[in-house]
C-alpha cells in the first residue's frame, strides 16, 4: 500500500513538472507573440484605423438605446422654408427679431437664444433708393431731433436694441473660425495675429468688451483655439443676458457627436452659448475645471475631453426630440398682438370715421411683412369687429346677441357668437379679478357672466380663451391684449406627436431661435439623420447637461490597456486550450466585452472602446491559431521527415493530423516486429555492378515496403537487404499481430514475381526469409542530439530478428513467435515447428511456421476499403520485365476463376509482346555497351603504352589471361569464345591498371578501375542470362538465344542499331506499357472490393497443404518421446503429401543425429541456432 502511495505521489509530481514546463513554454511563447501583436495593434490604434468602425457602432448604439430624458422647457423656434415664404428672403429686418423678442418676453419665456444669426455689424438701412436716405438725413438735420416725418423712417436697429434691453432674456451666439486640422499652437497664434491686423475698430472694441464680459480664467491649456471671432455689436452684448460662441465640431467621419464647451482666442478662454444657457438653467454661478470634467455650480459634473469637448447625447431625430415651433406659427400670434396693440392706440369715440380703424390695422399688419395678405385681412377684420363688440359691451347694457345684431352680424353664426361670448366672459373675468384679486373658476365664471346656453364647441373655445386670459391676468398684461378674444391653440404635428401651442405655451421656456431653412443652415450627419439641422445642436447639448444624461468616454489609454488585456488573455488560453475551446473562450470574451460596453452605455452613458478590444480578441485568436498551425506544420514536417518513407500515406496522414495519438518519447508498448533478409545476397552482389545491385535492392525493397505500409506497418530501418518493421507503433493498432502476418504472407507472394523479374533481367535469383514476433517493447525517438530515429528495443525485437535466420533450421520462409501465434489466432494458418533457444535469456520458445491467412477475415478487413495508393502507384510504374514476371506468375498460380483474374491475365498477356520487345532492345544495348566500353577502355590504356612497355604483367594476371585464352580457343560456340575473349581482355586491362596505377593520376586510375569492374560484372550478367535458364523456361531461353546471337555476331551486323534509336524504342515501349497499366490502375479504384476478393485467394492454404500440419504434429509428439521410428514414418508421410516440405526433411535429419547421440534426461527437444 505504501509503495502504491509513493508511486501515486511520484506520478503527481511528474504531472506537475510537465504542467509547469507546458505552461512555461506557452507563457513564453504568448509573451513573445503578444508583445509583437501589442506593438502592431497599438500602432493601428494610434493611426486611428479603427475609428470608422467605432463610429459606425456608436451610431447603431444610439439608434438602439432609449432616448435620454428631455427637458420640457426647451423649445426651438424654426425659421424654415414656409417661414421664408411668408416673411421674405434672409436676412430679415432686425424689426422682426425685435418683435419676436418682445412677444416671447411678454409671454414669459425664460430665455430666447438667437442661434447662428450675425449681429456683428449694425443693421443696414432698408430703403428702396438713395433719395429716401437723403430725405431722412435732411429731416433729421433740420429738426435736430426725430420729428413726425423722421419717425416714418424705419430704425430697425434701434428697435432691436430696445427689445433686447427690455426683454433682458436674450442670449446671443457668435461665430468662431477654427484653424485647419493639425495646425500647431504657434501657427494658430500667428494666423490669429495676422487676421487681427485687418479688424475694424468696432470689431476690436467688441472683442475687448467680450473678453472682459465672458473671458474665463483657470481653463485647461489643451482646449481648441480659434483664429477669428465675430461677436455681436457692443450695444447688444451690454443688454444681452448671455453671449457665447457656437461651433460645430465634426468627427473624422463627418458626424456631429462632440461639442466644444470652451474655446481659446488670443490667450483668452470663452464659453459656448450652450454652456451659458445650461448654467443659467442650472442657476450655476461658477465653473470649476477638473482633469476630465467641468463642474457647474458645485453640483453638475460635465465630462469633457482634453480639448474641452463633450459628447452630445442626441435626443433623437429632429422631429422626435424637442418641440420645434415654426416661425410662421409664432408670426400669427405676433401679428394678432400687433393688431390688438394698433387697435388700442385709437379711440372709437374720437375717430371721425370708426370704420377706418380696420384699414389702419390692416396697414399695420401689412407693414410687418409676416403674413400673407389674406391672413392680414382676416386678422384685421376680426380685431376690428372684436374692438367694436368690446366697445359696445363695455359701454352699453346690450347683450352680445343685440350687439351682434346692431353691427349687422348674424348672431346665430357660431363663429361670431363664440367671439362675442369670449369677449363678454373674459371682460367679466377681468372685472371680477380687479374687485377680488381672485380668478373665478371657469364654471362659476360662465354662470355669473350670464353666458347663457352655449354649445359644446363654444364652451371648448371659451375654456381655451379662459386659460389665456388667466395667463395674462397673472402676468399683468391683460390690458395689452384687448379686445379680450384669443385665437385657439394651434395644433403642431411633430413626427408622431401632436402639440397644442398658444402664446402661453412659451412661459418659462428656453427658446432657441434660428434657421432650419434649406440652404441657409448647416446640416450634418448625426446618428439619427444624414442631414440633421444644426439648430438642434445647442438644445441637445443643453438638454444633455441639464438632465445629467451625459455620455462619458473612456480615457485614451483605455483603448491600449483593454486591447492588451484581451490580447494576452485570449492568446495565452488559445495557445493552451484546444482550438475549439480557444474559439469558445474568444467568443465568450467578445460577447462579454460587447455586453459590458452596451450595458455601460445604456445604463451609465459610459462609452468603452469596442473595436480595438474585439480586434485584439480576433487577432490574438487568429495569431494563436496561426502559431498552432505553424507548429502543427512543423510537427507534420517532423513526422513526415521521420516517417514519410516508413509508413503508408494513410497512416502518415493520421499521424500528421493527430500527433497526440503517438509519443516520440520512450514508452512501453505492445507491438509486433517484422524482420526479413534476402538469402544469398552476397553471391548476387558478386555478379552485378553497384548500380545494378542498388536497382535489385530497390526492385525488392519497394514492393515489400509498400505491402508492410498497406497494413499500417512502420518501416524502422533498412540494413542492406534486410527490412526491420513494426506493427502497432508509433500509432496504436489493436490488430498489429495478424496484420504483420498478412503482410509477410503477401510479401512472399510478391517475392515470387520479383524473383522471376530479377532472374529475367540479371540472371540471378533471390529469396527472403522472415521472422515475426509480438511482445512488449520500448518505443520512441532514439539516437544522438544531431540525429534521432523512431525505433523499438527489447527482447521481443531480438526474438523477431532471431526468428528470421531460424527459417534456415527448418527450411521455411516465415517463422512466427508464440505471442504472435496466440494473438493472430483465427486470422492465420500455422504449423508448430519446434521449440528454439532464443532471446537474451536463452529461453526455449515455440516456433511456428506461417502458412496462410483466413480468407473470410481478409475480406472482412479489406471490404469497403480502397485499393492502397501505394499499390496503384507501383502498378502504374511497373517495369517491362515485371510485366512478363506477372504474366508468368498468374499463368502458374492456381486461383479460382473470376472476372478480375481474367482481366488481369488479359492485361499482362496483351502487354507481354511489348515487354519482350523492350527486353530485346535492352539486350542489344547491353552487348553494345560492353563492346563499345571495352574498345574504349583498351584504347585509353594503350595511350599509356610508353609507361608500361617492356614491363611484364604480374603472374596472377598473366596466368588468368593464358587460361581464359585457352578456354576461348577450346569453346565450341562463337558466343562462348567471345565472352571468354572479353574476360581475357578485361584481365589484361586489369593487369595493366595494376602496373599503371602508380604512374598515372589517381582520377584516371580510379576511372580505369571503375570501368573494368562494371564491364567484368556486365559480362558476367550476360553469361548468367545465357547459361542459367532451364529448358522449360521459354522466355528466358529466348532471351538467352538472342544474347548468344548478339555476342557471337562476328561482323556486328546485329549490332548496327544506333544507341539513341534503341533508347527511344525503349522509352516508347515503356510509355505504352505504363499508359495501359495506369488506365487499369485507375479502373481498379472503382473495383476495390472485387480486387480485394481476388487477392484473398493468394495465401489460402489448400486442402492438400492442410494435411501436412496434422501429420507433422503427430510426428513431433513421437519425436519428443524419442520414438524415432514412429516419428520418422510420420515425417515421411508429410513428404509424401508435400515433397518439398522443408521442416519434415530437417526433422528427419535431426532424428538421424539424435539417434546416435546420448541425450540428457531433461532433454525437451528444443533446438539451438
Secondary structure, DSSP 8 states (H G I E B T S, - for coil): -HHHHHHHHHHHHHHHHHHHHHHHHHHHHHHHHHHHHHHHHHHHHHTTTTHHHHHHHHHHHHHHS------TTEEEEEE-HHHHHHH-SSS--HHHHHHHHHHHHHTT-SEEEE-S---SS------SSHHHHHHHHHHHHHHSS--HHHHTS--HHHHHHHHHHHH--EEEEEEEEE--TT--HHHHHHHHHHHHTT--HHHHHHHHHHHHHH-BSS--TTS-BEEEEE---HHHHHH-SEEEEE--EE-TTSBEEEEESEEEETTEEEEBHHHHHHHHHTT---EEE-SSEEEETTTEEEE--TTSEEE----SSGGGSSEEEEHHHHHHHHHHHHHHHHHHTS-TTT-S-TTHHHHHHHHHHHHHT-S-HHHHHHHHHHHHHHHHHHHHHHHS---HHHHHHHTT--TT-HHHHHHHHHHHHHHHHHHHHHHHSS---HHHHHHHTT--S--HHHHHHHHHHHHHHHHHHHHT-GGGG-S------EEEEETTEEEEE-GGGGTT-EEEEEE-STTTS-EEB-SS-SSEETHHHHHHHHHHHHHT---EE--HHHHHHHHHHHHHHHHHHHHHS-HHHHHHHHHHHHHHHHHHHHHHHHHH-EE---HHHHHHHHHHHHHHHHHHHHHHHHHHHHHHHHHTTTS-HHHHHHHHHTGGGS-SS-EEEEEEEEEEEEETHHHHHHTS-HHHHHHHHHHHHHHHHHHHHHTTEEEEEEETTEEEEEES-SS--TTHHHHHHHHHHHHHHHHHHHHHHHHHHHS---EEEEEEEEEEEEEEEEE-SS-EEEEEESHHHHHHHHHHHHHHHHT-SEEE-HHHHHHHGGGEEEEEEEEEEETTTTEEEEEEEEEEE-HHHHHHHHTT----HHHHHHHHT--HHHHHHHHHHHHHS-----HHHHHHHHHHHHHHHHHHHHHHHHHHHHHHHHHHHHHHHHHHHHTTHHHHTT----HHHHHHHHHHHHHHHH-SSHHHHHHHHHHHHHHHHHHHHHHHTTTS-HHHHHHHHHHHHHHHHHHHHHHHHHHS--TT-HHHHHHHHHHHHHHH-SS-GGG-S-HHHHHHHHHHHHHHHHHHHHHHHHHHGGGHHHHHHHHTTTT---HHHHHHHHHHHHHHHHHHTT-HHHHHHHHHHHHHH-TT-HHHHHHHHHHHHHHHS---TT----EE-
